[in-house]
Amino acid sequence: VESLTRWEWRALEGGINLADGHARQLLGGHEEEIVEKLPGIYRDSYIISQREAERRFLMAYWRLVGLAKTDNDQRALFHYSSSLSIDSVAKFLRAAGYLTLLVSPTFDNIPAILRRNGVCIEPVMEDELAEISSTRLQSVDGAHPRAIFLVSPNNPTGFLLSKEQLQKICIQCRENKSLLVVDNSFRAFRPDQSYDDLTQITASGCSFISIEDTGKIFSTSDIKVGFTVSSHDVYAGLAAVTEEIMLNVSPFALLLLEAVANLLTLSGGLAKIRALVNANRASLERALFDTPLRLCRSGSPLGIGWAALPDDWRARSFVIWLAERDFGILPGNPFFWHDISLGDHYVRIALMREQTYFERAAIRLRELVTTYDPHTVGT
Ligand SMILES: Cc1ncc(COP(=O)(O)O)c(C=O)c1O
């Protein structure tokens, strides 16, 4: 199967793009303010120390997403994107011999990066996570410790562990000497920003790596950072891997992202972004009303819609047919990385777009969906 990134590239080439989940909406009315600040940020980026740029960015980021600053900050490792953070984690898992349980469905570049780095992965389904059996987290031979790699909230479903469920997994990891890895790229979409999962994970005493990302929420023309924070015991190994590919991310990027985070915090920006996502989801629901496409998990907080197709439609054929009409969305198959047939009847529709652009796109999607005939196209 083609990777999701390849499908996303098709949509980047032209036409209507509801394929990638990057933040492509405007900055909630703050565009001018940011543009005015750019010369100063550029000048500052030449005189500030790298550590100070990192410290200021971290402070602004944690404040925006409602998390307490902890001594985890001393163990932050920065990358140009969260895919590179995942790549470093994968190299670390491989070097330490971890056998890794990975949530399914999820974005396909995570299993791809893990496999490319030679990490053995096994699927764990979302509904297993609520009551995961301890044996799945135990090393079978003592030589290969276990890791569990979660995405929270998960892409594409929006699935989010409750505080109690996360606590259980942390304790099981601690007791079995397993490693908890959580990709928190979509954390800003969580409905409850007062719940500090990172403090909870740190306090549980388990080994952990948390992956963070600005790219899914800050629409800064794809200027973004990915970074990891981790427990003491894994930090040195992860730092060694990171040092092979990174010296530092641009202080200009860090200061720009700091400025955006501060503006969003002061203006209730996350609430505005969530309101945009809700408005776009509602217009998608209206557009798809009475058509064969059905939006699933309408309560999902993500800037992403996940829709089910009728039994006689196939995701790949439908998405190709749409692409031929210059309309880009993603097929569900690659998300089910351990068994792509499970995604045959799903498609993913990005919601992080300007509202007027999205409304027009949703109307166009309705026109296309109502004329689509699966029996006249190949499979
Ligand atoms: C959960 C998750 N983590 C990481 C990434 C990678 O993000 P980037 O392309 O910015 O590296 C993605 C991409 O969509 C994702 O869904």
The ligand as an ORCA input file, in Angstrom:
! r2SCAN-3c Opt
* xyz 0 1
  C       0.756     10.975     16.038
  C       1.759     11.544     15.063
  N       3.024     11.736     15.472
  C       3.943     12.253     14.631
  C       3.625     12.589     13.322
  C       4.685     13.173     12.422
  O       4.565     14.555     12.283
  P       5.565     15.373     11.334
  O       5.145     15.060      9.927
  O       5.338     16.789     11.670
  O       6.941     14.912     11.620
  C       2.329     12.400     12.861
  C       1.951     12.787     11.497
  O       0.809     12.984     11.168
  C       1.361     11.866     13.771
  O       0.095     11.653     13.387
*
